[in-house]
């Protein structure tokens, strides 16, 4: 009877060992999957960091170009303002000349009428 109990205990222990082996395989597979996932994620993280750095450099380049363009536009704006100011001055001179010519023409017409009456 004692032997039968011991045999039953051994069979129970064998079942437990088999169950533990199954769990060990499951845990081992899970651990391997997690290791692969961590490795993959680390690789993706490195790629994303490289992309971020490249984007930062591209942004710095674009900002530099915008700064240059802004300076150029500021310079061009000053030039256009100077040209506009010069054009306004020239127009004012021309208007004054036209008014002077109109006075001369009126004066000439007045003299012509005087001489025609004589």
Secondary structure by P-SEA (a helix, b strand, c coil): caaaaaaaaaaaaaaaaaaaaaaaaaaaaaaaaaaaaaaaaaaaaaaaaaaaaaaaaaaaaaaaaaaaaaaaaaaaaaaaaaaaaaaaaaaaaaaaaaaaaaaaaaaaaaaaaaaaac
